């Protein structure tokens, strides 16, 4: 790194450095294609629905068991 580049880096503030480093990192990202993004989005939604149903059943069962044990 030349002396001029070192001086330029020292004079920039934290926001400028953050922006420069962030854009540099985003250029390195391997972005998914649209079909991959749609497929992965559908997978996430499916897992959310399944987990929601599972937790609802567990909650209902635990509530029923507590009502049975407490005699409410």
C-alpha positions as a printed Julia matrix, in Angstrom:
72×3 Matrix{Float64}:
   0.0     0.0    0.0
   1.43    3.36  -0.94
   1.85    6.2    1.47
  -0.95    8.14  -0.26
  -3.4     5.22   0.18
  -2.48    4.96   3.86
  -3.18    8.66   4.34
  -6.52    8.35   2.52
  -7.57    5.42   4.73
  -6.65    7.29   7.89
  -8.63   10.37   6.87
 -11.89    8.54   6.11
 -14.37    8.28   8.94
 -15.94    5.11  10.34
 -19.11    5.39   8.23
 -17.13    5.62   5.0
 -14.96    2.68   6.0
 -18.01    0.61   6.98
 -19.72    1.35   3.65
 -16.58    0.52   1.64
 -15.97   -2.73   3.5
 -19.64   -3.76   3.32
 -19.89   -3.23  -0.42
 -16.65   -5.15  -0.87
 -18.03   -8.11   1.1
 -21.36   -8.06  -0.77
 -19.48   -8.4   -4.07
 -18.06  -11.7   -2.8
 -21.47  -13.21  -1.98
 -22.72  -16.06  -4.14
 -26.35  -14.99  -4.65
 -28.96  -17.71  -5.38
 -30.79  -17.8   -8.69
 -34.51  -16.93  -8.77
 -35.59  -20.59  -9.0
 -33.36  -21.44  -6.02
 -34.72  -18.49  -4.03
 -38.33  -19.49  -4.75
 -37.63  -23.14  -3.85
 -35.91  -22.22  -0.61
 -38.65  -19.74   0.29
 -41.3   -22.42  -0.2
 -39.24  -24.81   1.94
 -39.02  -22.25   4.76
 -42.77  -21.6    4.6
 -43.52  -25.34   4.64
 -41.29  -25.9    7.68
 -42.95  -22.95   9.46
 -46.42  -24.41   8.86
 -45.36  -27.88  10.01
 -43.69  -26.5   13.15
 -46.73  -24.32  13.85
 -49.02  -27.34  13.65
 -46.67  -29.43  15.78
 -46.41  -26.75  18.49
 -50.19  -26.23  18.44
 -50.74  -29.95  19.04
 -48.15  -30.04  21.83
 -49.69  -26.94  23.44
 -53.19  -28.4   23.24
 -51.99  -31.71  24.69
 -50.07  -30.04  27.53
 -53.07  -27.86  28.34
 -55.4   -30.85  28.39
 -52.97  -32.79  30.6
 -52.71  -29.9   33.05
 -56.5   -29.55  33.16
 -56.76  -33.28  33.88
 -54.09  -33.15  36.63
 -55.47  -30.02  38.29
 -59.08  -31.09  37.94
 -60.16  -27.84  36.31
